[in-house]
Amino acid sequence: MKGVRPRHAGAPSATRQLPRMLAIAGLSLLLSDMLYSFSVVPRLNTVPTVPVWWWIVVAVPVVVALIFIASRLGSWTELIVSALAIAVLVQVIVVALVLLGVPGTRNTAIHWQLAPLTGGVFAVSFPCLLIILAAIFTVVRLARHDASAG
């Protein structure tokens, strides 16, 4: 069909890539949490408010992982499935961190409202992931289209 870009030859579908994508997302979330635990938490009582650049540094692993994942998606269906799977992973990681009593989770609303049991984190992370992945996916798709047209 004219105007429809075929899938890259030999590129595995997101379904087959899903375990790798989840591993990348999980590692990025854990790295981000480690950065938070080791670089932000010890300094919290030294500043009146946390500088924005600290949050940017903590978010970098997740942003890089989402760019990597979104750039490998081949369809909107793969995007939705990936966002759902990563949102479930976020929920599982948050539950594990809360249950382990990791710094930064002991006095949170998540801990006291039993969000691990109600899926509160999932309810927030899925729409956010969907929007972020959709934006990156769209930019990558447009860039590939421009590159193939020119």
PyMOL commands that set and color helices and strands:
alter all, ss='L'
color gray80, all
select helices_A, chain A and resi 14-46+52-70+76-100+109-112+115-118+120-149
alter helices_A, ss='H'
color red, helices_A
deselect
rebuild
show_as cartoon
